Every structure is written in C-alpha cells, then in structure tokens.
Amino acid sequence: MWPAASEASAPADISHYATFLLEYCIALCDFCYVKEIAFTSAAARQWRKLAPTARAQIDLKLTAFAETGIGDVKALKGAAGMRLRTGDWRVLFTIKANTITIHAVGHRRDIYD
C-alpha cells in the first residue's frame, strides 16, 4: 500500500515509467528493422550515371523500404532477388540478414536485359 503522502504522485510515477518502457521498446523495434544498403560495383557505376533527380527519387524510396519494409517491391520471376519500383526506375536487389544488396539500378526498359 502506498503511503498517504505519495498517493498523489504514485500514478504519475507509474505512468512515466510505462511511457519510458513503451518508447524504449519502440526504439528497439525501429533499430531491428533498419537495414544496411550495399551496392555491388556494377550497381555503383549505374548509380553514378543517373541524373541527380532520379537518384534523389530512388534514394527516397530505397531508404523508406530499408527503414520500414514498405514499398512497391515484388519478387523477380525466373531469377533470384526482388525489384523496387519508383516511377520509371527499377532497383534489383537481394536481402540477406540485415543487408539489402543492390545489384542493378536503371530505367524499366533496360533493367531486365
């Protein structure tokens, strides 16, 4: 039983502690889902050749996918890996553990060749 003097502060202490635990658990969950992005040498060359606006558009979607796992992503048919779609641009990648490895970046008409 709570002492009479601290009865008024007890719910606030518990609420503060519960809020701290909830924020801590959310932070841990966010940390677990963030994936590292790595480029193969061929993909890095393709990335450097893109226009800055295209790179910015792709980077936005790729970062969002790495942080949340949400995006326009589908498994490739007939080949290992996945593709991320952002407008007319495609990113072909594989996921292993906490790393997204980019294998190709390019326009949709050229990327699947």
C-alpha positions as MATLAB code, in Angstrom:
seq = 'MWPAASEASAPADISHYATFLLEYCIALCDFCYVKEIAFTSAAARQWRKLAPTARAQIDLKLTAFAETGIGDVKALKGAAGMRLRTGDWRVLFTIKANTITIHAVGHRRDIYD';
ca = [
       0.000    0.000    0.000;
       1.203    3.487   -0.847;
       1.945    5.951    1.947;
      -0.581    8.745    2.180;
       1.933   11.430    1.215;
       2.890    9.837   -2.079;
      -0.529    8.567   -3.193;
      -0.989   11.549   -5.462;
       2.382   11.016   -7.152;
       2.189    7.216   -7.491;
       0.069    7.138  -10.674;
       2.308    9.760  -12.287;
       5.431    7.689  -11.462;
       3.896    4.545  -12.901;
       2.683    6.426  -15.959;
       6.122    7.943  -16.505;
       7.768    4.521  -16.175;
       5.268    2.908  -18.551;
       5.820    5.682  -21.096;
       9.590    5.212  -20.837;
       9.273    1.447  -21.382;
       6.968    1.917  -24.352;
       9.327    4.417  -26.002;
      12.289    2.120  -25.311;
      10.523   -0.868  -26.890;
       9.533    1.182  -29.930;
      13.129    2.369  -30.324;
      14.367   -1.229  -30.150;
      11.833   -2.322  -32.752;
      12.853    0.521  -35.058;
      16.502   -0.421  -34.651;
      15.836   -4.048  -35.582;
      14.067   -3.205  -38.833;
      16.568   -0.714  -40.276;
      18.620   -2.476  -42.912;
      22.006   -1.534  -44.300;
      22.173   -0.763  -48.030;
      25.172   -2.048  -50.009;
      25.905   -1.702  -53.731;
      27.741   -4.121  -55.985;
      30.442   -2.470  -58.112;
      28.238   -2.665  -61.236;
      25.289   -1.106  -59.393;
      27.528    1.666  -58.029;
      28.597    2.555  -61.592;
      24.949    2.589  -62.714;
      24.032    4.751  -59.701;
      26.709    7.351  -60.525;
      25.463    7.607  -64.138;
      21.901    8.524  -63.083;
      20.671   12.096  -63.111;
      20.603   13.748  -59.673;
      16.790   13.960  -59.705;
      16.475   10.248  -60.476;
      18.986    9.399  -57.735;
      17.042   11.502  -55.227;
      13.744    9.836  -56.187;
      15.220    6.332  -55.937;
      17.092    7.110  -52.718;
      13.887    8.288  -51.055;
      12.040    5.045  -51.845;
      15.032    2.831  -51.094;
      15.637    4.445  -47.707;
      11.949    4.186  -46.823;
      11.999    0.485  -47.722;
      15.150   -0.109  -45.658;
      13.608    1.609  -42.615;
      10.050    0.283  -42.778;
       9.973   -2.639  -45.191;
       7.159   -0.915  -47.072;
       7.358   -0.087  -50.765;
       6.432   -1.214  -54.245;
       8.518   -4.392  -54.046;
       7.943   -7.691  -55.832;
       9.902  -10.909  -56.190;
      11.512  -11.432  -59.582;
      10.162  -14.249  -61.725;
      12.762  -16.633  -63.098;
      15.627  -15.097  -61.109;
      16.642  -14.691  -57.500;
      16.007  -11.324  -55.917;
      13.443   -8.583  -55.800;
      12.711   -5.306  -57.521;
      11.766   -1.921  -56.115;
       9.719    0.295  -58.408;
       9.848    4.077  -58.234;
       8.275    5.728  -61.252;
      10.083    4.536  -64.403;
      13.120    3.433  -62.380;
      13.820   -0.038  -61.014;
      16.220   -1.302  -58.366;
      17.088   -5.014  -58.394;
      18.294   -6.301  -55.041;
      18.557   -9.201  -52.619;
      18.082   -9.215  -48.862;
      20.333  -11.246  -46.605;
      20.122  -10.800  -42.817;
      20.112   -7.027  -42.256;
      21.683   -6.053  -45.588;
      19.997   -5.006  -48.801;
      22.449   -5.650  -51.649;
      21.703   -3.612  -54.767;
      22.631   -5.497  -57.953;
      21.276   -3.150  -60.636;
      19.696    0.298  -60.924;
      18.173    1.660  -64.104;
      15.240    2.574  -66.294;
      12.495   -0.011  -66.597;
      13.091   -0.555  -70.331;
      16.760   -1.508  -69.770;
      16.989   -3.090  -66.342;
      15.697   -6.593  -67.061;
      18.042   -7.331  -70.011;
];
